[in-house]
């Protein structure tokens, strides 16, 4: 996790934070692939984004804006949801 992205995060726990971030994402991905997590992919992704960003102190307003931006980008013409391989 680059220091430039989270300058207020304590240097002493930067590696632990990065490990937890990656571990949470990987665990959610594996469990979703196994059918052990119920929910639409975007909903699961939004939950994971909220969980991780709150964990490093990002305010809810900024998280909401980031998720809204991602949702708008996914709804744009030519997005993956509309592509033939979206369910692949």
C-alpha positions as CSV (number, residue, x, y, z in Angstrom):
1,X,0.0,0.0,0.0
2,X,1.8,3.1,-1.2
3,X,2.6,5.7,1.5
4,X,1.5,8.4,-1.0
5,X,-2.1,7.1,-1.1
6,X,-2.5,7.0,2.7
7,X,-0.1,9.4,4.2
8,X,-2.0,9.5,7.6
9,X,-1.8,5.7,8.0
10,X,0.9,4.7,10.6
11,X,4.0,3.5,8.9
12,X,4.3,0.7,11.5
13,X,1.1,-1.0,10.3
14,X,1.2,-0.2,6.6
15,X,2.3,-3.8,5.6
16,X,-0.4,-5.4,7.9
17,X,-3.0,-3.1,6.4
18,X,-2.0,-4.1,2.9
19,X,-2.0,-7.8,3.8
20,X,-5.5,-7.5,5.4
21,X,-6.8,-5.6,2.3
22,X,-5.6,-8.2,-0.1
23,X,-6.7,-11.1,2.1
24,X,-10.2,-9.8,2.5
25,X,-10.6,-9.4,-1.2
26,X,-9.2,-12.8,-2.1
27,X,-11.4,-14.5,0.5
28,X,-14.5,-12.8,-0.8
29,X,-13.6,-13.7,-4.4
30,X,-13.0,-17.3,-3.5
31,X,-16.2,-17.7,-1.5
32,X,-18.3,-16.0,-4.2
33,X,-16.8,-18.3,-6.8
34,X,-17.8,-21.3,-4.7
35,X,-21.3,-19.9,-4.3
36,X,-20.8,-19.4,-0.5
37,X,-21.5,-15.6,-0.6
38,X,-25.0,-14.6,-1.8
39,X,-25.4,-11.4,-3.7
40,X,-25.0,-9.6,-7.0
41,X,-21.3,-9.0,-8.0
42,X,-21.6,-5.2,-7.8
43,X,-23.2,-5.4,-4.3
44,X,-20.5,-7.7,-3.0
45,X,-17.8,-5.5,-4.5
46,X,-19.4,-2.4,-3.0
47,X,-19.5,-4.1,0.4
48,X,-15.8,-5.0,0.1
49,X,-14.9,-1.5,-0.9
50,X,-16.8,0.0,2.0
51,X,-15.2,-2.5,4.4
52,X,-11.7,-1.9,3.3
53,X,-11.8,1.9,2.9
54,X,-13.5,2.3,6.3
55,X,-10.7,0.2,7.8
56,X,-8.1,2.7,6.6
57,X,-10.1,5.7,7.7
58,X,-11.7,6.9,4.5
59,X,-14.9,8.9,5.3
60,X,-18.3,7.4,4.2
61,X,-19.0,10.4,1.9
62,X,-15.8,9.8,-0.1
63,X,-16.6,6.0,-0.2
64,X,-20.2,6.8,-1.4
65,X,-18.8,9.0,-4.2
66,X,-16.3,6.4,-5.3
67,X,-19.0,3.7,-5.5
68,X,-21.4,6.0,-7.3
69,X,-18.7,6.8,-9.8
70,X,-18.0,3.1,-10.4
71,X,-21.7,2.3,-10.7
72,X,-22.1,5.1,-13.3
73,X,-19.1,3.8,-15.2
74,X,-20.6,0.3,-15.3
75,X,-23.9,1.7,-16.6
76,X,-22.1,3.6,-19.5
77,X,-22.5,2.3,-23.1
78,X,-20.2,-0.5,-23.8
79,X,-19.9,-1.7,-20.2
80,X,-19.1,-5.3,-19.3
81,X,-22.6,-6.0,-18.1
82,X,-23.9,-5.4,-21.6
83,X,-21.1,-7.5,-23.3
84,X,-21.7,-11.1,-24.4
85,X,-19.1,-12.3,-22.0
86,X,-20.5,-10.6,-18.9
87,X,-21.7,-13.9,-17.5
88,X,-18.6,-15.8,-18.5
